[in-house]
Amino acid sequence: MSSITPLSGLVVIEIGHSIAAPYAGMIMGELGAEVIKIENPRTGDAARGWGPPFAEGAATCFHAVNRAKSGITIDLADPAEAAKLKKLILDRADVVVHNLKFGALDRFGLSAEALLAEKPSLLYCNLGAFGAVGPMRERPGYDPLMQAYGGLMSLMGEDRRPPVRVGVSIVDLATGMWAVIGILAALAERQRTGRGGLIDTSLYESALAWMTIPIAAYLVDRKIPARQGSGVEMIVPYQAFATADGYLMVAAGNDNLFRRLCGVIARPDLVDDPRFRSNKDRVVNRAALIAILDDIFPAQPIAVWRERLDAAGIPNGPMHTVDQVVADPQTAALGIIQQLSAENSAGGPLSLVGLPLSFDGIRPSFAKAAPVLGEDNATWADRNR
């Protein structure tokens, strides 16, 4: 496969665990950076055990966010080993990225202040829990906690039902992405000035960034948004409906699409109903309109509705399960699910989702599988003799 390496020549030291910092390191590694993952020699990254399923002795979760890296083990509690890591950073690193708890690296001489004093060109990225300042800065944080504390969970599920979380580690992954965005911006600045610096992001800030639209609305009308299930508070109808054989997402996102939808469901009378004439009216009278549509869509299977909606130019799509997503022709056409040489626990090739980026029509290919714990210790030892 063709190699896309826009970050070739960049050396990244990732002192990461779980999801956020490892995801940031993986993105940079897939884009061509040399990423060296640092792990505790006794236990390694806890995500290695987050299974089943497993592949090559580690959880598939670990493989998903740790490919494209070298791996070495360092016992930071050993001053000699901590000193060797510091030397590696000062000698070779362009970027340090970590998500250890607040202040954890300071006692090992690996704080941003200490390293930048000796290497002003270094980019040092903290991925914290609640942020670098404020009364919560020293508290630990995890993705579900941040979905709750940052307000995301208050928007999930249905009104007057128990809270639910987004089913993937969306805050962790977003924080890794924001770290990369910050690092790339700082790299551009370093190219102009020659100086590095400190980049801070956090799980809580990433959760707040996901809340951009509902917070903007609240700051105007001071209304706490209700949970809308599969729907959207400011657009109606824009949600999934039960059909004869499954759920279908229907996105009639403007007045013209709503008029077309009324034709598809053979209810032209709804177009001029004063309750539904504009999107503003439909939002106010959401319950009445959704009740009408809930009675209509179960009459036909998904395939029939899709054909009719497609003919009318109304965006729609079935609610896919993971197996359907993997088998979908569009997924295959994108080539985003790629194979590694490693094997999974069932004996077949390990397949993972690649980066959602292409350059001149070419998606970056997998550089290498996630490292075995301490895989590159010998190479690192040779370089530091």
VENFENSUL-V490099 format. One record per residue. N is the residue number from 1. PHI is phi in whole degrees, 0 to 359 (none if undefined). Layout:
[[N | PHI] [N | PHI]]
This chain:
[[1 | none] [2 | 294] [3 | 258] [4 | 248] [5 | 226] [6 | 296] [7 | 259] [8 | 305] [9 | 96] [10 | 277] [11 | 248] [12 | 241] [13 | 259] [14 | 254] [15 | 257] [16 | 235] [17 | 211] [18 | 63] [19 | 242] [20 | 299] [21 | 295] [22 | 301] [23 | 294] [24 | 299] [25 | 297] [26 | 298] [27 | 302] [28 | 293] [29 | 295] [30 | 295] [31 | 269] [32 | 110] [33 | 291] [34 | 274] [35 | 251] [36 | 248] [37 | 272] [38 | 256] [39 | 228] [40 | 293] [41 | 293] [42 | 278] [43 | 240] [44 | 67] [45 | 296] [46 | 302] [47 | 295] [48 | 301] [49 | 258] [50 | 278] [51 | 208] [52 | 287] [53 | 277] [54 | 235] [55 | 211] [56 | 53] [57 | 82] [58 | 225] [59 | 298] [60 | 300] [61 | 302] [62 | 296] [63 | 299] [64 | 298] [65 | 241] [66 | 230] [67 | 289] [68 | 67] [69 | 224] [70 | 273] [71 | 221] [72 | 229] [73 | 253] [74 | 223] [75 | 267] [76 | 295] [77 | 288] [78 | 269] [79 | 305] [80 | 294] [81 | 288] [82 | 299] [83 | 295] [84 | 294] [85 | 295] [86 | 300] [87 | 297] [88 | 300] [89 | 297] [90 | 292] [91 | 281] [92 | 233] [93 | 281] [94 | 265] [95 | 223] [96 | 244] [97 | 230] [98 | 212] [99 | 228] [100 | 289] [101 | 296] [102 | 307] [103 | 78] [104 | 296] [105 | 276] [106 | 299] [107 | 287] [108 | 257] [109 | 75] [110 | 243] [111 | 287] [112 | 300] [113 | 300] [114 | 294] [115 | 289] [116 | 291] [117 | 296] [118 | 268] [119 | 221] [120 | 297] [121 | 277] [122 | 289] [123 | 256] [124 | 240] [125 | 245] [126 | 269] [127 | 251] [128 | 270] [129 | 270] [130 | 255] [131 | 119] [132 | 277] [133 | 226] [134 | 98] [135 | 292] [136 | 260] [137 | 298] [138 | 265] [139 | 279] [140 | 285] [141 | 205] [142 | 227] [143 | 307] [144 | 299] [145 | 300] [146 | 288] [147 | 297] [148 | 282] [149 | 293] [150 | 274] [151 | 97] [152 | 302] [153 | 295] [154 | 291] [155 | 260] [156 | 271] [157 | 82] [158 | 247] [159 | 300] [160 | 64] [161 | 242] [162 | 300] [163 | 293] [164 | 227] [165 | 255] [166 | 299] [167 | 287] [168 | 240] [169 | 281] [170 | 294] [171 | 285] [172 | 303] [173 | 296] [174 | 297] [175 | 295] [176 | 300] [177 | 295] [178 | 296] [179 | 300] [180 | 295] [181 | 301] [182 | 296] [183 | 296] [184 | 295] [185 | 295] [186 | 292] [187 | 297] [188 | 297] [189 | 293] [190 | 295] [191 | 298] [192 | 279] [193 | 250] [194 | 82] [195 | 251] [196 | 268] [197 | 157] [198 | 257] [199 | 243] [200 | 243] [201 | 216] [202 | 200] [203 | 300] [204 | 295] [205 | 297] [206 | 293] [207 | 298] [208 | 295] [209 | 295] [210 | 296] [211 | 271] [212 | 309] [213 | 288] [214 | 296] [215 | 293] [216 | 301] [217 | 294] [218 | 298] [219 | 291] [220 | 264] [221 | 257] [222 | 59] [223 | 259] [224 | 280] [225 | 293] [226 | 276] [227 | 284] [228 | 244] [229 | 63] [230 | 274] [231 | 270] [232 | 235] [233 | 296] [234 | 262] [235 | 223] [236 | 217] [237 | 272] [238 | 205] [239 | 198] [240 | 271] [241 | 237] [242 | 286] [243 | 253] [244 | 293] [245 | 221] [246 | 151] [247 | 260] [248 | 234] [249 | 278] [250 | 239] [251 | 243] [252 | 273] [253 | 277] [254 | 208] [255 | 294] [256 | 296] [257 | 294] [258 | 296] [259 | 300] [260 | 295] [261 | 299] [262 | 300] [263 | 292] [264 | 299] [265 | 268] [266 | 59] [267 | 230] [268 | 297] [269 | 297] [270 | 289] [271 | 300] [272 | 262] [273 | 295] [274 | 301] [275 | 287] [276 | 233] [277 | 296] [278 | 234] [279 | 300] [280 | 301] [281 | 295] [282 | 292] [283 | 296] [284 | 297] [285 | 251] [286 | 309] [287 | 302] [288 | 293] [289 | 291] [290 | 297] [291 | 298] [292 | 296] [293 | 293] [294 | 297] [295 | 279] [296 | 271] [297 | 296] [298 | 295] [299 | 287] [300 | 225] [301 | 284] [302 | 305] [303 | 301] [304 | 293] [305 | 297] [306 | 297] [307 | 299] [308 | 290] [309 | 293] [310 | 299] [311 | 298] [312 | 270] [313 | 73] [314 | 260] [315 | 301] [316 | 200] [317 | 186] [318 | 286] [319 | 282] [320 | 273] [321 | 270] [322 | 302] [323 | 297] [324 | 288] [325 | 298] [326 | 297] [327 | 273] [328 | 294] [329 | 301] [330 | 292] [331 | 300] [332 | 296] [333 | 297] [334 | 287] [335 | 65] [336 | 277] [337 | 270] [338 | 242] [339 | 256] [340 | 257] [341 | 285] [342 | 294] [343 | 251] [344 | 271] [345 | 294] [346 | 270] [347 | 93] [348 | 266] [349 | 292] [350 | 278] [351 | 247] [352 | 222] [353 | 278] [354 | 280] [355 | 293] [356 | 277] [357 | 221] [358 | 227] [359 | 239] [360 | 52] [361 | 83] [362 | 243] [363 | 274] [364 | 303] [365 | 270] [366 | 297] [367 | 281] [368 | 194] [369 | 290] [370 | 301] [371 | 287] [372 | 293] [373 | 305] [374 | 75] [375 | 305] [376 | 250] [377 | 301] [378 | 295] [379 | 298] [380 | 296] [381 | 297] [382 | 298] [383 | 290] [384 | 256] [385 | 284]]
